[in-house]
Amino acid sequence: MEQEISKAVIRRLPRYYRYLGELIDADVERISSAELSAKMNVTASQIRQDLNNFGGFGQQGYGYNVKYLYNEMAKILGLDRVHNLVIIGAGKLGQAIANYSFFEKRGFIIRGLFDVNKDYIGRKIKDIEIMSVDTLSDYLKKNDIDIAAITVPKDAVESILDILVDSNIKAVWNFAPVDIELPENIIVENVHLLDSLMQLSYNLTEYEQTV
């Protein structure tokens, strides 16, 4: 795709996919941009602009074929193929991610769990044995892994990143409490749960001041 898609559009794509899935479950076969607008709280014009970045998909006077658009959105999001994933940090957050079965349903297959804690090493989460971080580099070089999820403390991040860069990992899903930057050939998604909660707190405070 030659044109650069804005981050705002990319953030909306999973929402489109999720709502379209709900429409399929409700046996809805087609929907107009206006109807989708009411459901997503995004203007119909914005929806058309977003989808036009990828070809449009709609027909004037008909709207969108829900199942077709859902399948095309899956291709855009890369959900039409399997992504192999490892989790580095097998504490509570790492275990929660490993136990979340919906990831596997969307093609994100957890292949390995790693930790430094000797009490964790050897245990199994959903039939996946937790391995020592000491074996991570060798494991990544011998296996086709697309994504590394990091759920380690801040002071452990740097050493993990050195291993990932050296092992030619393709993407990093970072839950550590620090923004990370890696070479351009490695895609990074920084996820800060506390930031989201603080934004919610701000909005709650603003709302309470107006009532």
C-alpha positions as CSV (number, residue, x, y, z in Angstrom):
1,M,0.0,0.0,0.0
2,E,1.7,3.2,-1.2
3,Q,-0.2,5.8,0.8
4,E,0.5,6.2,4.5
5,I,-2.5,5.5,6.7
6,S,-2.9,7.8,9.7
7,K,-2.6,6.4,13.2
8,A,-6.2,7.6,14.0
9,V,-7.5,5.4,11.1
10,I,-5.5,2.4,12.3
11,R,-6.9,2.8,15.8
12,R,-10.4,2.6,14.4
13,L,-9.9,-0.5,12.3
14,P,-10.2,-3.0,15.2
15,R,-13.5,-1.3,16.2
16,Y,-14.8,-1.7,12.7
17,Y,-13.8,-5.4,12.8
18,R,-15.4,-5.9,16.2
19,Y,-18.7,-4.2,15.3
20,L,-18.9,-6.0,12.0
21,G,-18.5,-9.3,13.9
22,E,-21.4,-8.4,16.1
23,L,-23.5,-7.6,13.1
24,I,-22.7,-11.0,11.6
25,D,-23.7,-12.6,14.9
26,A,-27.0,-10.7,14.7
27,D,-27.6,-12.0,11.1
28,V,-27.3,-8.6,9.6
29,E,-26.3,-8.9,5.9
30,R,-25.8,-5.3,4.9
31,I,-25.4,-2.0,6.5
32,S,-25.1,1.7,5.4
33,S,-22.4,4.0,6.5
34,A,-25.1,6.0,8.4
35,E,-26.2,2.9,10.3
36,L,-22.6,1.9,11.1
37,S,-22.1,5.5,12.1
38,A,-24.8,5.3,14.7
39,K,-23.3,2.1,16.1
40,M,-19.7,3.3,16.3
41,N,-20.3,7.0,17.2
42,V,-18.2,8.0,14.2
43,T,-19.6,10.2,11.4
44,A,-20.7,8.4,8.2
45,S,-18.3,10.7,6.3
46,Q,-15.4,9.5,8.4
47,I,-16.3,5.9,7.9
48,R,-16.3,6.3,4.2
49,Q,-13.0,8.2,4.3
50,D,-11.5,5.5,6.5
51,L,-12.6,2.6,4.2
52,N,-11.6,4.5,1.0
53,N,-8.0,4.2,2.2
54,F,-8.3,0.5,1.4
55,G,-10.6,0.5,-1.6
56,G,-14.0,1.6,-0.3
57,F,-15.9,-1.7,-0.3
58,G,-19.4,0.0,-0.5
59,Q,-22.0,0.3,-3.2
60,Q,-24.1,3.5,-3.6
61,G,-27.7,2.8,-2.7
62,Y,-26.7,-0.6,-1.1
63,G,-24.2,0.1,1.6
64,Y,-21.7,-2.5,2.7
65,N,-22.0,-6.3,2.6
66,V,-21.3,-7.1,6.2
67,K,-19.6,-10.5,5.8
68,Y,-17.5,-9.3,2.9
69,L,-16.3,-6.2,4.7
70,Y,-15.6,-8.2,7.8
71,N,-13.4,-10.6,5.8
72,E,-11.6,-7.7,4.0
73,M,-11.0,-6.0,7.4
74,A,-9.5,-9.2,8.7
75,K,-7.1,-9.2,5.7
76,I,-6.2,-5.5,6.4
77,L,-5.5,-6.3,10.0
78,G,-3.5,-9.4,9.2
79,L,-6.0,-11.7,10.9
80,D,-6.2,-14.0,7.9
81,R,-3.0,-15.6,9.0
82,V,-1.3,-17.0,12.1
83,H,1.0,-14.9,14.2
84,N,3.4,-16.9,16.5
85,L,4.0,-15.1,19.8
86,V,6.1,-15.5,22.9
87,I,5.5,-13.9,26.3
88,I,8.5,-12.7,28.3
89,G,7.6,-12.3,31.9
90,A,5.3,-15.1,33.3
91,G,4.0,-13.1,36.3
92,K,0.3,-12.3,36.8
93,L,0.0,-10.1,33.6
94,G,1.9,-12.6,31.5
95,Q,-0.2,-15.5,32.7
96,A,-3.4,-13.5,32.1
97,I,-2.4,-12.9,28.5
98,A,-1.5,-16.5,28.1
99,N,-4.8,-17.7,29.5
100,Y,-6.9,-15.3,27.3
101,S,-8.3,-17.8,24.7
102,F,-9.7,-15.0,22.4
103,F,-6.1,-14.3,21.2
104,E,-5.8,-17.8,19.7
105,K,-9.2,-17.5,18.1
106,R,-7.9,-14.5,16.2
107,G,-4.7,-16.2,15.1
108,F,-2.3,-15.1,17.8
109,I,-0.7,-18.4,18.9
110,I,1.4,-18.4,22.1
111,R,4.3,-20.6,21.5
112,G,6.5,-19.9,24.5
113,L,6.6,-18.3,28.0
114,F,9.9,-17.1,29.6
115,D,10.8,-15.9,33.0
116,V,13.8,-15.5,35.3
117,N,12.0,-16.6,38.4
118,K,13.1,-20.2,39.2
119,D,9.7,-20.8,41.0
120,Y,7.9,-20.3,37.6
121,I,10.3,-22.2,35.3
122,G,9.0,-25.6,34.5
123,R,5.4,-24.8,35.3
124,K,2.8,-25.0,32.6
125,I,0.2,-22.4,31.5
126,K,-2.3,-24.0,29.1
127,D,0.2,-26.8,28.3
128,I,2.9,-24.3,27.6
129,E,6.0,-24.8,29.8
130,I,7.6,-21.7,31.2
131,M,11.2,-21.6,30.2
132,S,14.2,-19.7,31.5
133,V,15.0,-16.4,29.9
134,D,18.5,-17.8,29.4
135,T,17.1,-20.0,26.6
136,L,15.2,-17.1,24.9
137,S,17.8,-16.2,22.4
138,D,18.4,-19.7,21.2
139,Y,14.6,-20.4,21.1
140,L,13.9,-17.3,18.9
141,K,16.7,-18.2,16.5
142,K,15.4,-21.8,16.1
143,N,11.6,-20.9,15.8
144,D,9.6,-18.7,13.6
145,I,8.3,-16.2,16.1
146,D,6.6,-13.0,14.9
147,I,5.7,-11.1,18.1
148,A,7.3,-10.9,21.6
149,A,5.1,-9.6,24.4
150,I,7.1,-8.0,27.2
151,T,5.6,-8.0,30.7
152,V,8.7,-7.6,32.8
153,P,9.7,-4.9,35.3
154,K,11.3,-1.7,34.0
155,D,14.8,-2.6,35.1
156,A,14.7,-5.8,33.1
157,V,13.6,-4.3,29.8
158,E,17.0,-3.4,28.4
159,S,18.5,-6.8,28.6
160,I,15.4,-8.3,27.0
161,L,15.5,-5.8,24.1
162,D,19.2,-6.7,23.4
163,I,18.1,-10.4,23.0
164,L,15.1,-9.5,20.8
165,V,17.2,-7.3,18.5
166,D,19.9,-9.9,18.2
167,S,17.3,-12.6,17.4
168,N,15.6,-10.6,14.6
169,I,12.2,-10.5,16.2
170,K,9.6,-8.8,13.9
171,A,7.4,-7.0,16.4
172,V,7.2,-6.2,20.2
173,W,4.1,-5.8,22.2
174,N,5.3,-3.9,25.2
175,F,3.5,-3.9,28.6
176,A,6.5,-2.8,30.6
177,P,6.1,0.6,32.3
178,V,8.5,2.4,29.9
179,D,8.2,3.4,26.2
180,I,10.7,1.5,24.1
181,E,12.2,2.3,20.7
182,L,13.9,-0.2,18.5
183,P,15.4,-0.3,15.0
184,E,12.9,0.5,12.2
185,N,12.7,-3.1,11.1
186,I,11.0,-4.0,14.4
187,I,7.5,-2.8,15.0
188,V,6.7,-1.7,18.5
189,E,3.3,-1.2,20.2
190,N,3.7,0.3,23.7
191,V,0.7,-0.5,25.9
192,H,0.3,1.4,29.2
193,L,-2.6,0.2,31.3
194,L,-2.1,2.9,33.9
195,D,-2.2,5.6,31.3
196,S,-5.6,4.4,30.2
197,L,-6.8,4.3,33.8
198,M,-5.5,7.9,34.4
199,Q,-7.4,9.1,31.3
200,L,-10.5,7.5,32.6
201,S,-9.9,9.2,36.0
202,Y,-9.5,12.6,34.2
203,N,-12.7,12.2,32.3
204,L,-14.5,11.1,35.4
205,T,-13.2,14.2,37.3
206,E,-14.3,16.5,34.4
207,Y,-17.8,14.9,34.3
208,E,-18.2,15.2,38.1
209,Q,-17.4,18.9,37.9
210,T,-20.1,19.5,35.4
211,V,-23.0,17.8,37.2
